[in-house]
Amino acid sequence: MEKFRILAINPGSTSTKISIFHGEEEVFTENIVHDYEELKKFRNVIEQEGYRYEAILSVLAARGYSLDEIDVVVARGGILRPVKAGTYRINDLMLEDLRNAVAGEHASNVAAFIARRIGAEKGIPVYIVDPVSVDEMEDVARISGLDGIERKSLSHALNIRRVIYKVSEKLGKDPGELNFIVAHLGGGISIGAIRKGQMVDVESANCEGPFSPERAGGLPILEVVDFCFSGKYTKDELKKKLIQEGGVYSYLGTKDMREVEERARSGDKKAALILEAMVYQIAKCIGQMATVLKGNVDYIILTGGIAKSDYISECIAGRVKFIAPVERVPGEEEMKALAEAACRVMAGREKVLDYGGGE
């Protein structure tokens, strides 16, 4: 089997993670931390393309690599219009939607631009995989309770799909034959119900579900209305407060769950209560997803950075293990997921999708 040389690109708000793979074998991964003062000079994340591109070239050179050695570039998908799961060619419509932030601003929106630039220069294929806006929700799950407002599917789809494949492989089973509830626990939290390979419902702390280290999650709606019309915040300030300064941070002034756990163990009663409340809400949401699957749950998977904590994972499992066995895949495997998708496509084992079109 030919081992394609793969460059995987995964931008964050103040960093860009890159990996080189030979086939599915990781050669190296490096997280390039950018100067925040430099990033502030750009009006939006798309304008950072050249800056991040040059940073990637510098790291590759320091590692003894050049773009001439790369066969394919694969990037994390940004926030696009709703799409089904899969690997997509980077086309003009995709870039236009990302440039205009039609579905929202996110650091990952710049990834496709960097990949397209490299592809154009070197004449190699470029793809994105499982963007945040992967949408396989059932129609009944879209109804919010107020006409004019529809529930949307936004999730850590890339890592969620990866851990489903990983757990299924470990069990020697086909993921298309199993039902999962996957809780991705990081700075943001996504909890999805996966029926036979499709994420039929999901809650994300961007707008609902359990609060996370930095996001408010679902809130009492009438109090939110009062908050909005208090005159204390502009629209942008309020969004920032809910998405970047909500959740654990709003209560304890930190987004580091290791610190929260340590404070709780050291006798900080408020930290202990907030930690318990987050666990409680995560477990409650997992329970809700069990009803989506009508109780037919094969496995519950805990993943993401917070799942590295034995204590938090055990607390969640203690509340939900009556539903189904709990598997733990700590951290995230997004770079591996990107590389594996590139391998499947390059080997002809997976069809490439066209954004705005089809296969």
C-alpha angles and dihedrals in degrees: 000000000000114000108220118207106239132193111200120195125195117171123201129189094272102008144045119217116205132182136187116212131183098208105312092333113105114227097181143332125205130182108214109209112207128212104258091210089057092049091051089064090070120081093219142357095265090062088059091069096102094042094051092041092057090047090054092050091051093053093046090051091049088052092049097255134122131190089250088074095055122099100185139006121214123185139188111264118245129218104298136159112293111294137170120254117277147078118307136198112236105244136171094263091054092051091047092052092047092047091051092042089226091173099029145294119285135155090241090064090083095056095083091052093053092047093047091051092053092045092051092048096047103028095237131134119267129195145171123217134213100338122209089261097062102145123193096142120144116244092247089058092057095065109103104183097256123075110239095032117086128189110244134207111240117152149138085271096161095058094035092057091044094055091046089057091044096051092043091051090049089053093045092239138123111253088218089067097052139075118221140180108208123193113194104197116194139108082315124031128221122182116187139181110221117195115189092332099319125104098226095175136011139177121206127189088231088086112350144002126059121348116252135203090285109008128079098218119192115357136186100276101218092051088051090054090053089048092052093051097041091101091231098106141041118225092260092046091051092049089051091049092052099040105029106020102033133090119035091353092060091055103036107019094240137088094196108106091193088063092046091051092049092048091050092051090048092059102269099148095192092052090048092051094048091047091050090047092053091049089047093052093046091051092046091053091049087054090052090052089052088063090051087059091043090240093301096126120150098183142358113216124201113198141154131070096303090056087070086077111092091198098051093042092050092048091053093044090050090061099043108029090097086070098053141323113295119230120191124211103172122204124011130288100197096132091052090047091053093049094047091051090051090051093050092050097044091049092049094245094119130038118235118236128219117226108239090012131047141249 
